[in-house]
Amino acid sequence: MKKEQMGWGYKLTKAYFRWASCGIYLRNYYCLGRDNLTAPGTPTLVAMNHQNAFLDALGVLLSKDDRRWHFIARADAFDIHPLFGKFLIWAGVLPAFRLKYQGEEALANNDETFRLTEEGILSGQSVLIFPEAGHQDKHWLGTFSYGYTRMAFQAAEKANFEKEIFIQPAANHYSEYIGLRQSMLVHFGTPVSLQPYYELYKTKPRTAQREVNKLVRSQIEDMMLDIRDLEHYEDIDFLRHCLHEPETPLPEELEADKLLVRSLEGKDLTPVTEYRLALQEAGLEDRVFKEEPFGFMTALQALTLVAASPVALLAVWPSVPAWYIPKHFSDKTGDVMLQASICLAANTLLIMPFAALVSFIVVGLLTTWWLGLIYAALLPFLCIFEWYYVQLFKTVKADFRYFRAPKAVKEKLAQLRKNIETL
């Protein structure tokens, strides 16, 4: 079966999103298990955990340059703007209608999405779906809907079970969900062939779906950080951040986190709670107790902030609109997990192109068109500079808070931190 062709417009758009995400928004992008991907043109349904809305799909999109991906996304995303809805359809996105968002009457529209997806799978498309039917707000794996296994088996049934259909397990992971310059990991597992289950499906379809789902879900659980103890999630998440080593690649950090989570099963996490709450009360960061700030270095960092302030002032445009406009709209949704996705999408498609055009015209009219072009090209990098400038400011501010804190408070917190290191 031939692989699906990509037009020049799709290739350019994909390259642009790669540059905007991997070159600007993300600090690092990792992709593991590329060799596990089925060959182009193989009927494949990719099933993935859903941790960060649009960024999850983007991570898969960037995994292979020679492949056109298709996605199933929330139907309300198509209602943001008619032009954006048309862009999603052109990009290979189909709407999924959900009871929670569109109501019971809209669920019938999923029949068309299922039909188109099944036809796409049979034609050799690689289709991505999120079986959790909604993104999570923590590092844990939610309940899977069997809709994805039903689509895959129905596609096989349409072909009279003469074609081999695969479900490809995949997982994603983030260093942090929100904020610029974070790291992202995408991991592809071993494809699960539905062919061995065709006969079982003919007589017991639900049983066949359960068995396939069990295999797919098991792989995804192994590839991701799955903190099942939601009652103590805050303490476990806090502890793993405390124990992270600086500059550790995200894949290695993920493996260390998984070992830590397993080691904490059944343990008393009261020391973690005490330390976490004591830090909050004192207004201090764990970082300063992991490695005590050096006064000379903090002073040098403060001088750096002063020296770099003219550039930081210049970088206010377009940094402020680039961050606060998307934040305004994500806050209105009431879903904090949409913040990163809205920020990247809005800046890539609207804010940065508009800011570049305005800057080019204004600077070009005031000086020369060459300077206008250079300034417009530098805007994304000015945003990165502003981000690091603000992070350095926060670091210096936190260090000075530590220096001013009473000695007794610092000694108590240092002891509480030693207590959590022995868990």
C-alpha positions in Angstrom: 0.0 0.0 0.0 1.4 3.4 -1.0 2.0 6.0 1.7 -0.2 9.1 1.7 1.2 12.0 -0.3 1.9 15.4 1.3 1.5 18.6 -0.7 3.9 21.4 -0.5 1.5 23.5 1.6 1.3 20.7 4.2 5.1 20.3 4.3 5.7 24.0 4.7 3.1 24.2 7.5 4.6 21.2 9.3 8.1 22.7 9.0 6.8 26.0 10.4 5.2 24.3 13.4 8.4 22.3 13.9 10.4 25.5 14.0 7.9 27.3 16.3 7.6 24.4 18.8 11.1 22.8 18.8 13.0 25.9 18.0 11.2 28.5 20.1 8.5 27.2 22.5 10.1 23.9 23.7 13.5 23.6 25.1 14.0 20.0 24.1 11.9 17.5 22.1 12.6 13.8 22.4 11.1 11.0 20.4 11.7 7.3 21.4 10.6 4.2 19.5 10.5 5.7 16.0 11.6 2.3 14.7 8.4 0.8 16.2 6.2 2.8 13.9 4.4 0.9 11.3 5.5 1.4 7.7 3.9 4.3 5.8 0.7 3.2 4.2 0.0 0.5 6.9 -3.6 0.8 8.3 -2.8 2.1 11.8 -4.7 3.7 14.7 -2.3 5.4 17.2 -3.7 5.4 20.7 -2.0 7.8 23.1 -2.4 9.2 26.7 -3.7 12.8 26.8 -1.7 15.1 29.0 -1.6 18.5 27.3 -4.3 19.1 24.8 -3.0 20.3 21.4 0.7 19.7 22.3 0.1 16.0 22.5 -1.0 15.8 18.8 1.8 18.2 17.8 4.4 15.9 19.4 3.2 13.0 17.2 3.0 15.3 14.1 6.7 16.2 14.6 7.8 12.6 15.1 8.2 11.8 11.3 8.9 14.2 8.5 7.7 11.8 5.8 4.3 11.0 7.2 0.9 12.8 7.1 -1.0 12.3 10.3 -4.7 12.5 11.0 -6.3 13.3 14.3 -9.5 13.2 16.2 -10.1 16.3 18.3 -12.8 17.9 20.5 -15.6 19.2 18.3 -15.7 22.6 20.0 -12.2 23.4 18.7 -13.9 23.7 15.2 -16.1 26.5 16.6 -13.3 28.8 17.7 -13.5 30.5 14.3 -14.7 29.4 10.8 -11.3 29.9 9.3 -9.6 27.9 12.1 -12.2 25.1 11.6 -11.3 25.0 7.9 -7.6 24.9 8.8 -8.2 21.9 11.1 -10.1 20.0 8.4 -7.3 20.7 5.9 -4.8 19.5 8.4 -6.5 16.2 8.7 -8.4 16.7 12.0 -11.9 15.2 12.5 -14.3 16.3 15.3 -15.3 14.1 18.2 -18.6 15.1 19.8 -18.8 14.5 23.6 -21.7 14.4 26.0 -19.9 16.7 28.4 -19.3 19.5 25.9 -21.9 19.2 23.1 -24.8 17.4 24.8 -26.5 14.1 24.0 -28.1 15.2 20.7 -24.7 15.9 19.2 -23.4 12.4 19.8 -25.0 11.1 16.7 -22.6 13.2 14.7 -19.8 10.9 15.7 -21.1 8.3 13.3 -19.8 10.3 10.4 -16.4 10.8 12.2 -16.2 7.0 12.8 -17.0 6.3 9.2 -14.4 8.7 7.8 -11.8 7.4 10.3 -12.5 3.8 9.4 -12.2 4.6 5.7 -9.0 6.5 6.4 -7.5 3.6 8.3 -8.3 1.2 5.4 -6.7 3.5 2.9 -3.4 3.4 4.9 -3.7 6.6 6.9 -2.1 6.9 10.4 -4.8 8.2 12.7 -4.2 9.5 16.2 -6.8 9.2 18.9 -6.9 9.7 22.7 -8.9 6.9 24.3 -9.2 8.9 27.6 -11.6 11.1 25.7 -10.3 14.2 27.5 -6.9 15.5 28.6 -5.8 15.0 32.2 -4.5 17.6 34.6 -2.0 15.3 36.3 0.5 12.6 35.4 -1.9 9.7 35.5 -3.8 7.5 33.0 -7.6 7.9 33.0 -10.2 5.4 31.9 -10.2 4.3 28.3 -13.3 4.5 26.1 -13.6 1.5 23.8 -14.5 3.8 20.9 -11.0 3.4 19.4 -11.0 -0.4 19.5 -14.5 -0.4 18.0 -13.3 1.9 15.1 -10.3 -0.4 14.4 -12.3 -3.6 14.4 -15.1 -2.0 12.3 -12.5 -1.0 9.7 -11.3 -4.6 9.6 -14.9 -5.8 9.2 -15.5 -3.4 6.3 -12.6 -5.1 4.6 -14.1 -8.5 5.3 -11.2 -9.1 7.8 -8.8 -9.4 4.8 -6.6 -6.5 5.9 -4.3 -6.4 8.9 -5.2 -3.5 11.1 -2.7 -2.2 13.8 -3.2 -0.2 17.0 0.0 1.6 17.9 0.4 2.5 21.6 2.1 5.8 22.2 2.8 8.0 25.3 3.8 11.5 26.0 5.5 13.2 29.0 6.4 16.8 29.9 8.9 18.4 32.3 6.2 20.9 33.1 2.7 21.4 31.6 2.8 25.2 31.5 5.4 27.8 30.5 8.0 28.3 27.8 11.2 26.3 27.3 9.9 23.0 28.8 10.9 19.6 27.5 8.6 17.1 25.8 8.9 13.4 25.2 6.9 11.2 22.8 7.4 7.4 23.0 6.0 4.8 20.5 5.4 1.3 21.6 5.1 -2.0 19.8 2.1 -2.1 17.3 -0.7 -4.5 18.3 -2.1 -6.4 15.4 -5.9 -7.0 15.5 -5.6 -10.0 13.1 -5.3 -12.6 15.8 -8.5 -11.4 17.3 -10.7 -11.3 14.2 -12.3 -14.7 14.9 -13.0 -13.8 18.5 -14.5 -10.4 17.4 -17.0 -12.1 15.0 -18.6 -14.0 18.0 -17.6 -11.9 21.0 -16.8 -8.3 19.9 -16.7 -6.8 23.3 -14.3 -9.5 24.6 -12.0 -9.0 21.7 -12.0 -5.2 22.3 -11.3 -5.8 26.0 -8.3 -8.0 25.3 -6.8 -5.6 22.7 -7.4 -2.6 25.0 -5.6 -4.4 27.9 -2.5 -4.9 25.7 -2.6 -1.3 24.4 -3.2 0.3 27.8 -0.5 -1.8 29.5 2.1 -0.5 27.0 1.0 3.1 27.5 1.2 2.7 31.3 4.8 1.4 31.0 5.9 4.3 28.8 4.4 7.2 30.8 4.5 8.5 34.4 1.3 7.0 35.9 0.8 8.3 39.5 -2.2 6.3 40.6 -2.2 7.4 44.2 -4.3 10.5 43.5 -5.0 11.0 47.2 -1.3 11.8 47.7 -0.6 13.0 44.2 0.5 16.5 45.3 3.1 15.2 47.7 4.5 12.6 45.2 4.7 15.2 42.5 6.4 17.7 44.8 8.9 15.0 46.0 9.9 14.0 42.5 10.7 17.6 41.6 12.7 17.9 44.8 14.9 15.0 43.8 15.4 16.0 40.1 19.0 16.5 39.2 19.7 19.6 37.1 20.2 19.2 33.3 19.1 15.6 33.3 17.6 14.6 29.9 13.9 14.1 30.1 13.9 10.4 29.2 16.3 9.6 32.0 14.3 11.8 34.4 11.1 10.0 33.5 12.7 6.6 34.3 13.9 7.9 37.7 10.4 9.3 38.4 8.8 5.9 37.6 11.2 4.1 40.0 10.5 6.7 42.7 6.7 6.4 42.3 6.9 2.6 42.6 9.2 2.9 45.7 6.7 5.2 47.5 3.8 2.7 47.3 2.5 2.1 50.8 4.9 4.6 52.5 3.9 7.3 54.9 4.3 10.6 53.1 3.7 12.8 56.1 7.3 14.1 56.1 6.8 15.3 52.5 3.6 17.1 53.5 5.3 18.8 56.4 8.1 20.0 54.3 5.9 21.2 51.4 3.6 23.1 53.7 6.5 24.6 55.7 8.1 25.9 52.5 4.8 27.5 51.5 4.4 29.2 54.8 8.0 30.5 54.7 7.6 31.6 51.1 10.8 29.8 50.2 11.8 27.4 47.4 13.1 23.9 47.7 16.0 24.8 45.4 17.7 26.9 48.1 17.9 24.0 50.5 19.1 21.6 47.9 22.1 23.9 47.2 22.5 27.0 49.3 22.7 30.2 47.3 26.1 31.9 47.1 25.9 35.6 48.0 28.5 36.7 45.4 26.7 34.8 42.6 23.3 36.2 43.6 24.8 39.7 43.5 26.4 39.0 40.1 23.0 37.8 38.8 21.4 41.0 40.1 23.9 43.1 38.3 23.2 41.1 35.1 19.5 41.9 35.5 20.4 45.6 35.7 22.8 45.5 32.7 20.3 43.5 30.6 17.3 45.7 31.5 17.5 47.8 28.2 17.1 44.6 26.1 14.4 43.4 28.5 12.5 46.6 28.0 12.9 46.3 24.2 11.6 42.7 24.5 8.4 43.7 26.2 7.1 43.9 22.6 6.0 41.3 21.6 6.5 39.3 24.8 3.6 40.8 26.8 0.9 40.2 24.1 2.5 36.9 23.2 1.9 35.6 26.7 -1.0 37.5 28.1 -3.4 37.4 25.2 -3.4 33.5 25.1 -3.5 33.4 28.9 -6.6 35.6 28.9 -8.5 33.2 26.6 -7.3 30.1 28.4 -8.4 31.5 31.7 -11.8 32.1 30.3 -12.1 28.4 29.5 -11.5 27.5 33.1 -9.2 24.7 32.0 -5.6 25.4 33.0 -4.4 22.5 30.8 -5.3 24.5 27.7 -2.9 27.3 28.5 0.1 25.9 26.7 -1.8 24.7 23.7 -3.6 28.1 23.2 -0.3 30.0 23.7 1.5 28.0 21.1 -1.4 27.9 18.6 -2.3 31.6 19.0 1.3 32.8 18.6 2.1 30.5 15.7 -1.0 31.3 13.7 -1.8 34.9 14.7 0.2 36.9 17.2 3.7 36.4 16.0 2.9 36.8 12.3 0.9 40.0 13.1 3.6 41.3 15.4 6.3 40.6 12.8 4.3 42.5 10.1 3.6 45.5 12.3 7.3 45.6 13.5 8.5 45.3 9.9 6.3 48.2 8.7 7.0 50.5 11.7 10.7 50.0 11.9 11.0 50.0 8.1 9.3 53.4 7.9 11.3 54.9 10.7 14.7 53.5 9.6 15.3 51.2 6.7 13.4 48.2 5.4 16.4 46.0 6.1 16.4 46.9 9.8 12.7 46.3 9.8 13.1 42.8 8.4 15.9 42.0 10.9 13.9 43.3 13.8 10.8 41.3 12.7 12.9 38.1 12.5 14.3 38.7 16.0 10.9 38.9 17.7 10.6 35.2 18.7 14.1 35.3 20.1 13.3 38.5 22.0 10.4 36.5 23.6 12.9 33.8 24.6 15.2 36.4 26.1 12.4 38.0 28.1 11.3 34.6 29.4 14.8 33.8 30.7 15.1 37.3 32.1 11.9 36.9 34.1 13.1 33.5 35.4 16.4 35.0 36.5 14.6 37.8 38.2 12.5 35.2 40.1 15.6 33.3 41.0 17.3 36.4 42.4 14.2 37.4 44.3 13.9 33.9 45.8 17.6 34.0 46.9 17.2 37.3 48.6 14.1 36.0 50.4 16.3 33.1 51.6 19.0 35.4 52.9 16.5 37.5 54.8 14.7 34.5 56.4 15.3 33.9 60.1 18.0 31.3 60.9 15.7 29.1 62.9 13.3 28.8 60.0 16.1 27.9 57.6 17.4 25.3 60.0 14.0 23.7 60.5 13.4 23.5 56.8 16.9 22.0 56.2 16.1 19.3 58.7 12.7 18.6 57.1 14.3 18.2 53.8 16.7 15.7 55.2 13.7 13.7 56.4 12.3 13.4 52.9 15.6 12.3 51.4 15.4 9.1 53.6 12.1 7.9 52.2 
